[in-house]
Amino acid sequence: MRARRGPRDSEPEADLLGRELTRRLEVRLAELPKKQQAAFVMARFEGLSHQEIATALGTSVSATKSLIHRALEALRAELRDAGHIETGAS
């Protein structure tokens, strides 16, 4: 008789994959140009507005949006490379 696998049986593997993905994204974020990194962190983790970020970085709102967009594209590329999103997905 085989034991039934419960949902917890796959958790260690999922946890390991999640930690590896998090590590890869943290490394990629640290590799970004400093203004991209700062703009992304302020937008996504600190919840600042584009205007607030622009003021903090000494850039225009348009430049701030561009910095955040380029950071997101770099992180999406890392997810694609890791096989977590399909090529062509935006």
TORROTOR-536410 format. One record per residue: x, y, z of N, C-alpha, C in turn. Coordinates in Angstrom, 3 decimals, padded with zeros to 6 digits, always signed. Layout:
# residues N
[[X,Y,Z],[X,Y,Z],[X,Y,Z]]
...
This chain:
# residues 90
[[+000.843,-001.177,+000.000],[+000.000,+000.000,+000.000],[+000.890,+001.244,+000.000]]
[[+000.596,+002.162,-000.856],[+001.361,+003.398,-000.994],[+000.747,+004.502,-000.139]]
[[+001.610,+005.258,+000.476],[+001.127,+006.391,+001.272],[+000.663,+007.490,+000.325]]
[[-000.409,+008.122,+000.702],[-000.908,+009.243,-000.101],[-000.035,+010.452,+000.141]]
[[+000.265,+011.126,-000.940],[+001.066,+012.344,-000.824],[+000.135,+013.512,-000.549]]
[[+000.437,+014.221,+000.483],[-000.344,+015.396,+000.820],[+000.294,+016.649,+000.248]]
[[-000.370,+017.769,+000.383],[+000.162,+019.014,-000.160],[+001.487,+019.428,+000.477]]
[[+001.747,+019.004,+001.688],[+002.982,+019.382,+002.374],[+004.189,+018.627,+001.840]]
[[+003.986,+017.496,+001.140],[+005.099,+016.711,+000.629],[+005.946,+017.484,-000.372]]
[[+005.356,+018.400,-001.100],[+006.103,+019.155,-002.100],[+006.596,+020.503,-001.577]]
[[+006.258,+020.854,-000.357],[+006.649,+022.160,+000.177],[+008.150,+022.369,+000.256]]
[[+008.959,+021.384,+000.708],[+010.407,+021.638,+000.761],[+010.989,+021.978,-000.619]]
[[+010.538,+021.294,-001.646],[+011.018,+021.588,-002.992],[+010.560,+022.968,-003.444]]
[[+009.316,+023.292,-003.194],[+008.791,+024.606,-003.566],[+009.512,+025.712,-002.794]]
[[+009.777,+025.465,-001.514],[+010.508,+026.445,-000.708],[+011.908,+026.669,-001.269]]
[[+012.569,+025.589,-001.656],[+013.915,+025.686,-002.216],[+013.895,+026.472,-003.526]]
[[+012.929,+026.164,-004.393],[+012.819,+026.889,-005.662],[+012.507,+028.355,-005.428]]
[[+011.644,+028.633,-004.474],[+011.303,+030.011,-004.146],[+012.497,+030.774,-003.616]]
[[+013.282,+030.135,-002.762],[+014.484,+030.793,-002.229],[+015.507,+031.036,-003.332]]
[[+015.668,+030.078,-004.232],[+016.611,+030.233,-005.336],[+016.170,+031.376,-006.253]]
[[+014.889,+031.438,-006.568],[+014.379,+032.520,-007.412],[+014.570,+033.868,-006.724]]
[[+014.259,+033.943,-005.449],[+014.444,+035.178,-004.690],[+015.906,+035.604,-004.717]]
[[+016.814,+034.649,-004.532],[+018.242,+034.955,-004.552],[+018.659,+035.507,-005.909]]
[[+018.193,+034.867,-006.986],[+018.538,+035.330,-008.336],[+018.027,+036.743,-008.586]]
[[+016.814,+037.024,-008.149],[+016.252,+038.369,-008.341],[+016.986,+039.407,-007.492]]
[[+017.367,+039.031,-006.275],[+018.131,+039.954,-005.434],[+019.488,+040.270,-006.059]]
[[+020.142,+039.250,-006.601],[+021.435,+039.457,-007.261],[+021.264,+040.366,-008.468]]
[[+020.239,+040.085,-009.278],[+020.015,+040.901,-010.479],[+019.678,+042.334,-010.101]]
[[+018.873,+042.524,-009.066],[+018.540,+043.867,-008.609],[+019.797,+044.609,-008.171]]
[[+020.689,+043.936,-007.475],[+021.935,+044.559,-007.011],[+022.853,+044.929,-008.178]]
[[+022.700,+044.255,-009.313],[+023.531,+044.531,-010.486],[+023.018,+045.705,-011.318]]
[[+021.812,+046.139,-011.070],[+021.246,+047.253,-011.842],[+022.025,+048.531,-011.573]]
[[+022.019,+049.446,-012.553],[+022.584,+050.765,-012.275],[+021.906,+051.354,-011.037]]
[[+022.661,+052.103,-010.254],[+022.176,+052.575,-008.954],[+020.861,+053.357,-009.023]]
[[+020.691,+054.211,-010.025],[+019.433,+054.975,-010.110],[+018.258,+054.056,-010.445]]
[[+018.466,+053.065,-011.315],[+017.394,+052.098,-011.619],[+017.022,+051.344,-010.359]]
[[+018.038,+050.875,-009.666],[+017.819,+050.116,-008.435],[+017.053,+050.954,-007.420]]
[[+017.488,+052.175,-007.216],[+016.837,+053.050,-006.238],[+015.396,+053.348,-006.634]]
[[+015.175,+053.658,-007.908],[+013.818,+053.964,-008.371],[+012.902,+052.763,-008.181]]
[[+013.376,+051.580,-008.524],[+012.577,+050.365,-008.382],[+012.230,+050.106,-006.914]]
[[+013.220,+050.180,-006.047],[+013.000,+049.924,-004.618],[+012.021,+050.938,-004.034]]
[[+012.201,+052.204,-004.382],[+011.300,+053.229,-003.856],[+009.867,+053.029,-004.350]]
[[+009.726,+052.603,-005.606],[+008.387,+052.406,-006.173],[+007.722,+051.146,-005.637]]
[[+008.452,+050.035,-005.683],[+007.835,+048.734,-005.379],[+007.855,+048.337,-003.912]]
[[+008.874,+048.758,-003.183],[+008.989,+048.334,-001.787],[+008.598,+049.435,-000.806]]
[[+008.837,+050.685,-001.205],[+008.538,+051.794,-000.296],[+007.235,+052.496,-000.646]]
[[+006.684,+052.199,-001.821],[+005.389,+052.745,-002.209],[+005.372,+054.228,-002.535]]
[[+006.521,+054.780,-002.907],[+006.569,+056.206,-003.233],[+005.968,+056.454,-004.617]]
[[+005.458,+057.661,-004.811],[+004.912,+058.049,-006.110],[+006.059,+058.367,-007.065]]
[[+005.726,+058.427,-008.356],[+006.747,+058.786,-009.343],[+007.323,+060.167,-009.038]]
[[+006.461,+061.099,-008.632],[+006.932,+062.447,-008.303],[+007.884,+062.425,-007.114]]
[[+007.542,+061.674,-006.086],[+008.410,+061.590,-004.906],[+009.767,+060.982,-005.263]]
[[+009.742,+059.964,-006.095],[+010.993,+059.328,-006.520],[+011.819,+060.289,-007.362]]
[[+011.160,+060.984,-008.277],[+011.853,+061.955,-009.129],[+012.540,+063.026,-008.275]]
[[+011.851,+063.512,-007.279],[+012.421,+064.526,-006.385],[+013.628,+063.956,-005.641]]
[[+013.488,+062.744,-005.115],[+014.570,+062.117,-004.357],[+015.800,+061.856,-005.225]]
[[+015.580,+061.494,-006.487],[+016.695,+061.159,-007.369],[+017.195,+062.350,-008.188]]
[[+016.454,+063.444,-008.154],[+016.845,+064.600,-008.941],[+016.637,+064.389,-010.429]]
[[+015.569,+063.656,-010.779],[+015.237,+063.395,-012.182],[+013.824,+063.876,-012.464]]
[[+013.443,+063.847,-013.718],[+012.068,+064.178,-014.078],[+011.180,+062.966,-013.817]]
[[+009.885,+063.188,-013.785],[+008.934,+062.088,-013.619],[+009.064,+061.119,-014.789]]
[[+009.225,+061.649,-015.986],[+009.384,+060.806,-017.172],[+010.623,+059.913,-017.063]]
[[+011.723,+060.492,-016.619],[+012.961,+059.710,-016.451],[+012.785,+058.652,-015.364]]
[[+012.052,+059.006,-014.324],[+011.792,+058.067,-013.232],[+010.993,+056.871,-013.736]]
[[+009.959,+057.127,-014.517],[+009.165,+056.035,-015.087],[+010.031,+055.138,-015.958]]
[[+010.924,+055.733,-016.706],[+011.830,+054.974,-017.566],[+012.787,+054.107,-016.737]]
[[+013.313,+054.664,-015.663],[+014.198,+053.894,-014.780],[+013.482,+052.672,-014.214]]
[[+012.256,+052.877,-013.756],[+011.476,+051.775,-013.176],[+011.172,+050.730,-014.251]]
[[+010.802,+051.191,-015.426],[+010.494,+050.274,-016.530],[+011.719,+049.430,-016.892]]
[[+012.889,+050.054,-017.002],[+014.097,+049.305,-017.352],[+014.455,+048.299,-016.259]]
[[+014.256,+048.658,-015.010],[+014.515,+047.725,-013.912],[+013.569,+046.533,-013.997]]
[[+012.287,+046.805,-014.256],[+011.311,+045.718,-014.396],[+011.674,+044.794,-015.553]]
[[+012.104,+045.369,-016.665],[+012.492,+044.559,-017.817],[+013.684,+043.666,-017.482]]
[[+014.644,+044.177,-016.745],[+015.805,+043.377,-016.348],[+015.386,+042.229,-015.429]]
[[+014.474,+042.494,-014.519],[+014.007,+041.444,-013.602],[+013.144,+040.423,-014.340]]
[[+012.340,+040.879,-015.298],[+011.554,+039.943,-016.116],[+012.477,+039.041,-016.929]]
[[+013.554,+039.603,-017.464],[+014.519,+038.805,-018.223],[+015.127,+037.719,-017.333]]
[[+015.388,+038.063,-016.093],[+015.920,+037.073,-015.146],[+014.902,+035.962,-014.904]]
[[+013.628,+036.327,-014.783],[+012.576,+035.325,-014.611],[+012.468,+034.428,-015.843]]
[[+012.584,+035.022,-017.037],[+012.564,+034.219,-018.267],[+013.741,+033.263,-018.301]]
[[+014.932,+033.772,-017.965],[+016.135,+032.934,-017.954],[+016.004,+031.779,-016.969]]
[[+015.303,+032.016,-015.874],[+015.106,+030.983,-014.854],[+013.950,+030.048,-015.211]]
[[+013.251,+030.344,-016.325],[+012.156,+029.496,-016.759],[+010.843,+029.733,-016.035]]
[[+010.693,+030.890,-015.404],[+009.472,+031.155,-014.643],[+008.412,+031.916,-015.417]]
[[+008.787,+032.522,-016.534],[+007.801,+033.113,-017.425],[+008.202,+032.776,-018.848]]
[[+007.209,+032.716,-019.719],[+007.466,+032.348,-021.105],[+008.110,+033.496,-021.861]]
[[+008.916,+033.140,-022.845],[+009.512,+034.142,-023.713],[+008.404,+034.877,-024.431]]
[[+008.533,+036.182,-024.502],[+007.513,+036.997,-025.149],[+006.481,+037.537,-024.183]]
[[+006.466,+037.040,-022.952],[+005.526,+037.558,-021.955],[+006.051,+038.887,-021.436]]
[[+005.149,+039.836,-021.217],[+005.577,+041.143,-020.700],[+004.934,+041.451,-019.393]]
